[in-house]
Amino acid sequence: MVRPIAFIFTSKGASPDVHRAVLETEQHRLDVRGVSSVDEGCKVAKQLVDEGCKLIELCGGFGPEGTRKVIEAIGGKVPVGYIDWFPEELEKRAQLNRTSG
């Protein structure tokens, strides 16, 4: 049985109808969606859960507060996690952001 799961990322100008991909393995169907805001992420998460998604991972851009908003938006129906960074990696990320514009 293939388990439907999702990853939602934030990016300026992202649209979940355009910036999306589906990857399938024997175990999982991963639905990847890009959103431009936490509020849009909440709407997409609700839609995914309504379609049968069993687990949602969020990019670090949601942070703890945004992740809590997504959990509330879906009524806690499925597990939701978000990506975090080790403290020693934060400076590398900051440097990348400074050089990427």
Phi, psi and omega in degrees: 000132180272127181265123177281124178228169183217153171231127179243127178241156178254140176200136180306127179081002180288144177232126182296341177279337182254314185265083184207157177205154175234128178240134182235138171235184177295332183260328189226152168242107183264119178258115180256129181227140174258139178227160182260355181203164176297318180300318177294323176299323178297317180296316180295317179300316179299315179299315181298317179295318178299333179272359175110004178302138184254348182199141180232131170249140179244150175290164182298340179299339177287326182062179182297319183292315178296323178297318177298323177297319179295316179301316178296318183299326181264005179067024179066021186290332179224159177295140178230129176232168175221154181283139177230168183244143169295143181307321182291346179268345183299321179294321177299317179296317179298319178297318178299316180297323180292324183270345182271345179077000000 
